[in-house]
Each structure stands twice: as C-alpha cells, then as structure tokens.
Amino acid sequence: MRQLTVLGHSVRVAVRPGTEPGPPLLLCNGIGASLDLLQPFVDALDPRIGVVLFDVPGVGGSPDPKVPYNFALLTVGIGAMMSRLGFEEYDVLGISWGGGLAQQIAFQQPRRCRRLVLVSTATGSLMVPAPPRVLRKMITPQRYRDPDYAVQVAAELYGGQMRDRPDDVRRLMHDHSRVGSRKGYLLQLLAGAGWSSLPALPLIRQPTLVLAGDDDPIIPLVNARIMTRLLPNATLHVYPDGHLGLVTSADTLAPLVAGFLRPRRDIRHTRTR
C-alpha cells in the first residue's frame, strides 16, 4: 500500500506482485467503493497474476481532487500511475462504474491495455437502466456510511446472494472498506454523466470477457448481452449471483478470470451462455 502523486493528485495504490512474469491486472472499482472491497477477489485470484488496485480521487484513501474529472482525464492519470509503477502493458478489470472506466482505458490506451474484463457493468448513459426505486438508492453514498442502512437495502440493491444473506454486506462494505468524502462521491457521479461507450465498442479490439449476474438489479442482464454483441472479440459468462458477484462468488469467478488472462487455460471449457 502506498500513496503516489499522479498529475498533481495523491492516489492510494496497492500492488500485489505476481509470482510469474506477465502483465498485471489493474482493478477499477465501483462508485464510492475503496480498493479494500475487492480483497476477496484478489485473495482468490491465481497468485501468478500480479494485481494493481487504486482509489480514485475522493474515495477511500485518496484525497478529494483539486478539480472535477471525467473518464478520459482519469485514464490519462491511470496511464501515468502505471508508468510510475513500472508497468507499460497491463490487463484491466472494471466492475460497475469501474467497468465504464475500463472501457475508456481499452479505447484510449489500445497499445497498453492487453485484455479487458467487464463485470456487472454497462455502456453508461445510453443503457437499459435499473428500476427507479433502485436508482434512487444508488445516487446517495448512505449505504457506504450507514451499515444498518446498507443491510436494509442490500437485497433490493444488489440481488444475488444478498437476498438470502443481506447482513453479509456489513462485512464486505464496512468492516475493512474506507469511506471517501461526499464530494468525492458526487464527482464520481459527474465523471460518468453523459458518457457512453456505445459508439466506441466496435473499436475496442482487445479480447474481452464480460461477466454478468443473472440477478443484478443495478445492471440488468440485457446490458451485458448488448456489449457482447458490439465488442468484436468478446465472450459472455452469466453467473448465478448479483451485482457484487465478483466478491461474493470470488471462488468461482477468480479462476475464470485467471483462465482468460492466461491463454494456456482454455476459457471455452467454462460454462457460457
């Protein structure tokens, strides 16, 4: 864990070195979530693969940015951060809001982003939206600040395993995760406002794995099918879980991701539909 100054901003970064040579996996988190939330996935991922995690400005351990940002500007900063860490080529995994950022990175840095994993995500402002009752709960950071409220809305907001075990959200999102500022949350919302990847998807040529839960209230499954059709080199895998499946089903999804990132493990032998 370290703090790096990137384009004038202090950014909290964590690096898990891989035990074998190869591009590391850069993880881009969801809105309001610190890098700690993805630790169950990192723990389950093949140790041969290096991992880089970071908190966007205003979230977790990264102070508020000096000026607002968008996905394109954040991608420039991420490129500078990875260069500072000594990585010129890397794979990218983005979940939810971070999936939009991951698509921007793949489009904007085609020579540096080798492979792309999109989890529980969509195409931005032009997508099949969640129901209004879900969106109302999404626009506030209260679920990150109030553990009792997070448990109360877990089933309706995240679906999947959270329908049967909503209290798990307390452990996942509050026991170790660090909360950023309200300003940081608002700036994340603004960064994605009006952004859409739809025109750019046919131009993203990297091999792409699209992971989607079959019970995700925030990102309806049809969005993953749309992305898979528009991306030239994409495979869709639907898993039996919800929006937080990357961490609640880490034991099954981490090997799938590892197999995709290391071609000698044939992803065609996994269940897809």
Secondary structure as UniProt FT lines:
FT   STRAND          2..6
FT   TURN            7..8
FT   STRAND          9..16
FT   STRAND          25..28
FT   TURN            31..32
FT   HELIX           35..38
FT   HELIX           39..44
FT   TURN            47..48
FT   STRAND          51..54
FT   TURN            57..58
FT   TURN            60..61
FT   HELIX           71..84
FT   TURN            85..86
FT   STRAND          90..95
FT   HELIX           97..108
FT   TURN            110..112
FT   STRAND          113..119
FT   HELIX           132..138
FT   HELIX           142..145
FT   HELIX           147..158
FT   HELIX           160..163
FT   TURN            166..167
FT   HELIX           168..174
FT   HELIX           182..192
FT   TURN            193..194
FT   TURN            198..200
FT   HELIX           201..203
FT   STRAND          208..213
FT   TURN            214..215
FT   HELIX           222..230
FT   TURN            232..233
FT   STRAND          234..239
FT   TURN            243..244
FT   HELIX           245..248
FT   HELIX           250..261
FT   TURN            263..264
FT   HELIX           267..269
//
